[in-house]
Amino acid sequence: MEKKVSIIIPAFNAEKWIRYSIESALNQTWRWKEVIIVDDGSKDATLKIAKSYEAPNVRVIATENRGASSARNLGLSIAQGEYIQWLDADDLLHTNKIEKQMKLAEEYQLQTNLYSGPWAKFINR
């Protein structure tokens, strides 16, 4: 199964974390992916950092500040994947998270599913 996953990252003033979020998306073991970063009018270096990752599979969009929901919707409107992975700009994905979920999707082949993972706590960073 070679279905594309669109990883959508809305970001606002996230210069401290955005690099780690983008890298956790790019380091996914699932190869068929695109990363869409929507800068929601940041006043810090978020947009500059995000643009440093632009590539054929990484798109960066800048918009005026309208809130996280608007940024998510904008990313969704240009997504080309059959599946969507939401990722906040201050969150990380486990390296094989998407691959594991896509294997389950292939196994069960249901038309409408929401795949999620268990909650995890970060202690001391």
C-alpha positions as CSV (number, residue, x, y, z in Angstrom):
1,M,0.0,0.0,0.0
2,E,1.5,3.3,-1.1
3,K,-1.0,5.8,0.1
4,K,0.3,9.3,0.8
5,V,0.0,10.9,4.2
6,S,-0.2,14.7,4.5
7,I,1.4,15.9,7.7
8,I,-0.1,19.3,8.5
9,I,1.7,21.6,11.0
10,P,0.0,24.9,11.9
11,A,2.5,27.2,13.6
12,F,2.4,30.5,15.4
13,N,5.4,32.0,17.2
14,A,6.9,28.5,17.5
15,E,10.6,29.2,16.8
16,K,11.7,27.3,19.9
17,W,10.0,24.1,18.7
18,I,9.2,24.1,15.0
19,R,12.5,22.6,13.9
20,Y,11.9,19.5,16.1
21,S,8.4,19.1,14.9
22,I,9.3,19.3,11.2
23,E,12.2,16.9,11.7
24,S,9.9,14.4,13.5
25,A,7.6,14.6,10.5
26,L,10.5,14.2,8.0
27,N,12.1,11.3,9.9
28,Q,9.0,9.1,9.6
29,T,9.7,5.7,8.4
30,W,6.7,5.9,6.1
31,R,8.2,7.2,2.8
32,W,5.0,8.4,1.1
33,K,4.4,11.6,2.8
34,E,4.2,15.4,2.4
35,V,4.7,18.0,5.1
36,I,2.7,21.2,5.0
37,I,3.7,23.9,7.4
38,V,1.2,26.8,7.7
39,D,2.7,29.8,9.4
40,D,-0.2,31.7,11.0
41,G,1.3,35.2,11.0
42,S,4.2,34.5,13.4
43,K,6.2,37.5,14.7
44,D,9.3,35.5,15.5
45,A,11.6,33.4,13.3
46,T,9.1,30.5,12.8
47,L,8.6,31.2,9.1
48,K,12.3,31.6,8.4
49,I,13.0,28.3,10.1
50,A,10.2,26.5,8.3
51,K,11.3,27.9,4.9
52,S,14.8,26.4,5.5
53,Y,13.1,23.0,5.1
54,E,11.3,23.7,1.8
55,A,11.7,20.8,-0.6
56,P,9.5,19.0,-3.2
57,N,7.7,17.1,-0.3
58,V,7.7,20.1,2.2
59,R,5.5,23.1,1.5
60,V,5.5,26.2,3.6
61,I,2.6,28.7,3.5
62,A,2.5,32.0,5.2
63,T,-0.8,33.6,6.1
64,E,-2.0,36.4,8.3
65,N,-2.9,35.4,11.9
66,R,-6.4,33.9,11.9
67,G,-5.9,31.2,14.5
68,A,-5.0,27.5,14.6
69,S,-8.2,26.3,13.1
70,S,-7.9,28.5,10.1
71,A,-4.3,27.4,9.6
72,R,-5.3,23.7,9.8
73,N,-8.1,24.3,7.3
74,L,-5.7,26.0,4.9
75,G,-3.2,23.1,5.1
76,L,-6.0,20.6,4.6
77,S,-7.2,22.5,1.5
78,I,-3.9,21.9,-0.3
79,A,-3.1,18.5,1.1
80,Q,-2.7,15.8,-1.5
81,G,-2.6,12.7,0.8
82,E,-5.2,10.1,1.2
83,Y,-4.6,10.4,4.9
84,I,-4.0,13.4,7.2
85,Q,-1.7,13.5,10.2
86,W,-2.2,16.6,12.4
87,L,0.9,17.8,14.2
88,D,1.1,20.9,16.4
89,A,4.3,22.9,16.1
90,D,5.3,22.0,19.6
91,D,4.7,18.3,19.3
92,L,6.7,15.3,18.0
93,L,5.8,12.1,16.3
94,H,7.5,8.8,17.1
95,T,9.6,7.8,14.1
96,N,7.4,4.9,13.0
97,K,4.0,6.2,14.2
98,I,2.6,6.7,10.7
99,E,4.0,3.4,9.3
100,K,2.3,1.4,12.1
101,Q,-1.0,3.1,11.6
102,M,-0.8,2.7,7.8
103,K,-0.2,-1.0,8.2
104,L,-3.3,-1.2,10.4
105,A,-5.2,0.8,7.8
106,E,-4.1,-1.7,5.1
107,E,-5.0,-4.7,7.3
108,Y,-8.6,-3.5,8.0
109,Q,-9.3,-1.6,4.8
110,L,-12.3,0.2,6.1
111,Q,-13.6,3.3,4.3
112,T,-13.8,5.7,7.2
113,N,-11.4,5.5,10.1
114,L,-9.8,7.6,12.6
115,Y,-6.4,6.3,13.7
116,S,-4.8,7.6,16.9
117,G,-2.3,6.6,19.4
118,P,-2.2,6.5,23.2
119,W,-1.3,9.5,25.2
120,A,2.2,9.8,26.5
121,K,3.8,12.1,29.0
122,F,7.1,13.8,28.6
123,I,9.0,14.2,31.8
124,N,12.0,16.4,32.0
125,R,12.0,17.5,28.4
